[in-house]
Amino acid sequence: MYIAIAGNIGSGKSTLTRMLARHYHWEPRFEVVDRNPYLEDYYNDIQRWSFALEVFFLKERFRDLIAIQQSQSTIIQDRTIFEGVYVFLQNNRDMGNILQRDYDTYMELFNQMMQLVRLPDLMIYLRATVPHLVGNIQQRGREYEQSIKLDYLDNLNRRYEQFINENYKGRVMIIDKDQLDFEHRPQDFTQVVDRIDQTLFGLFSE
């Protein structure tokens, strides 16, 4: 089985991935962030480094998908290849950060990749407002993220809604994150687990 956690920067994907992996004894797979050699340059000069950053992420996410398909374990993944395409790439193109020529090349490569992989059995989308995202970003203190602009996060949020409601064809569970603190409030985590049990296994909490 293959479970994916989707959501904007600072929505809590990595935290929920770790917690669900521990709870269900699933194998976690985390997005490569700090090891991306383009990320710091990207936040300093988005237009210059967008295409290189997106291609690096595409390569890493496709490699993960191949490994997931070959695994005999249940995998839970922090962010997917689909978000990289329909959220981040699309946003960069619409902001003028990626040339149409580069976009077309990227999409041709992505479409070829998709002939070899399958959709997750469940995608859990963490929906969060920009103030909530900003608070989490500031709290975790990654230096290269501190220069992210509010309108950039807002654009990504709108792209996520379009992706979930229009582009993605698999099964989705939407969790409104603003009022939840599943890391520090056990009852919030239990609420998430109950929904997953119901969706995947047909179980209802009493």
C-alpha positions in Angstrom: 0.0 0.0 0.0 1.2 3.5 -0.8 0.0 6.5 1.2 1.0 10.1 0.4 1.0 13.3 2.5 0.4 16.5 0.5 0.5 20.1 1.6 2.1 23.5 1.3 5.4 24.5 2.9 5.0 24.5 6.6 1.7 22.5 6.7 3.1 19.7 8.8 3.7 17.0 6.3 6.9 15.6 7.7 5.6 15.6 11.2 2.4 13.7 10.3 4.4 11.3 8.1 6.7 10.4 11.0 3.7 10.0 13.4 1.7 7.8 11.1 4.7 5.7 10.2 5.3 5.0 13.9 1.6 4.4 14.6 0.9 2.0 11.7 4.5 0.6 11.4 4.6 1.9 7.9 7.9 2.8 6.1 8.4 6.5 5.8 9.9 8.3 2.8 10.8 11.9 3.2 11.3 14.6 0.5 14.8 15.6 -0.1 15.0 19.3 1.0 18.3 20.2 2.7 20.3 18.0 0.2 18.9 19.8 -2.8 21.9 21.8 -4.2 19.6 24.4 -5.7 17.3 25.3 -2.9 19.1 28.1 -1.2 20.0 29.7 -4.6 16.4 29.3 -5.6 15.0 31.4 -2.7 17.6 34.1 -3.4 16.9 34.2 -7.2 13.7 32.3 -8.0 13.7 33.1 -11.7 17.3 32.1 -12.3 17.1 28.7 -10.5 13.5 27.5 -10.9 14.0 25.1 -13.8 17.1 23.5 -12.2 15.3 23.1 -8.9 12.2 21.6 -10.4 14.2 19.1 -12.5 16.1 18.0 -9.4 12.9 17.4 -7.5 11.4 15.5 -10.4 14.4 13.2 -10.6 14.3 12.5 -6.9 10.5 12.0 -6.7 10.6 9.6 -9.7 13.4 7.6 -8.1 11.3 7.3 -5.0 8.2 6.2 -6.9 10.1 3.4 -8.6 11.4 2.3 -5.2 7.9 2.5 -3.7 6.5 0.3 -6.5 9.2 -2.3 -5.9 8.7 -2.4 -2.1 6.8 -5.1 -0.3 6.1 -2.7 2.6 3.4 -0.1 3.1 5.0 3.2 2.3 4.0 6.7 3.6 5.6 9.5 1.6 6.1 13.1 2.5 5.1 15.1 -0.7 4.6 13.5 -4.1 5.8 14.0 -7.7 2.3 15.2 -8.6 2.5 18.3 -6.4 5.9 19.1 -7.8 4.2 19.2 -11.3 0.7 20.6 -10.7 1.6 23.0 -7.8 5.2 24.1 -7.8 6.0 23.9 -11.5 2.7 25.4 -12.6 3.1 28.2 -10.1 6.7 29.0 -11.3 5.6 29.0 -14.9 2.6 31.3 -14.2 4.9 33.7 -12.3 7.2 33.9 -15.3 10.0 32.0 -13.5 10.1 29.2 -16.1 10.2 29.7 -19.8 7.5 27.9 -21.9 10.2 26.0 -23.7 11.6 24.6 -20.4 8.0 23.9 -19.2 7.2 21.9 -22.3 10.4 19.8 -21.9 9.7 19.1 -18.3 6.1 18.1 -19.0 7.1 15.7 -21.8 9.6 14.1 -19.4 6.9 13.9 -16.6 4.3 12.3 -18.9 6.8 9.6 -20.0 7.5 8.9 -16.3 3.8 8.5 -15.5 3.5 5.5 -17.9 5.6 3.6 -15.4 4.1 4.5 -12.0 0.8 4.3 -10.2 -1.2 6.7 -8.0 -1.1 6.5 -4.2 -3.9 4.4 -2.6 -4.6 7.5 -0.5 -3.4 11.1 -0.6 -3.9 13.0 2.7 -4.0 16.8 1.9 -3.1 19.1 4.8 -5.0 22.3 4.0 -3.7 25.4 5.9 -4.0 29.1 5.7 -1.1 31.4 5.0 -0.8 32.7 8.7 -0.7 29.1 9.9 2.0 28.2 7.4 4.1 31.3 8.3 4.0 30.4 12.0 5.2 26.9 11.3 8.0 28.1 9.0 9.2 30.6 11.5 9.1 28.1 14.3 11.2 25.5 12.5 13.8 28.2 11.6 15.2 27.0 8.3 17.3 30.0 7.2 16.6 29.6 3.5 12.8 29.6 4.1 12.7 32.9 6.0 12.7 35.0 2.8 9.6 33.2 1.4 7.0 35.9 0.5 3.4 35.8 1.6 2.1 36.0 -1.9 4.2 33.0 -2.9 2.6 30.9 -0.2 -0.9 32.2 -1.2 -0.3 31.3 -4.8 0.8 27.8 -3.8 -2.3 27.4 -1.6 -4.5 28.3 -4.6 -2.6 25.9 -6.8 -3.0 23.1 -4.2 -6.8 23.6 -4.2 -6.9 23.4 -8.0 -4.6 20.4 -7.9 -6.8 18.5 -5.4 -10.1 19.5 -6.9 -9.3 19.4 -10.7 -6.1 17.7 -11.6 -5.6 14.8 -9.2 -7.6 11.6 -10.1 -6.8 9.5 -7.0 -8.5 9.1 -3.6 -8.0 12.1 -1.3 -8.6 12.9 2.3 -8.6 16.6 3.2 -7.5 17.6 6.7 -8.0 21.3 7.7 -4.8 21.9 9.7 -5.3 25.3 11.3 -7.3 24.0 14.3 -5.3 20.8 14.7 -2.0 20.2 16.6 -1.6 16.5 16.1 2.0 16.7 17.3 1.2 18.0 20.8 -2.5 17.1 21.3 -3.1 13.3 21.3 -6.8 13.8 20.7 -6.1 15.6 17.4 -3.8 12.8 16.3 -6.5 10.3 17.2 -9.0 12.2 15.1 -6.7 11.9 12.1 -6.1 8.2 12.7 -9.8 7.5 13.0 -10.4 9.0 9.6 -7.6 7.0 8.0 -8.9 3.8 9.6 -12.4 4.5 8.2 -11.1 5.3 4.8 -8.6 2.5 4.3 -10.0 -0.2 6.4 -13.7 0.6 6.9 -13.3 1.0 10.6 -15.3 3.4 12.8 -14.3 4.7 16.2 -16.8 4.1 19.0 
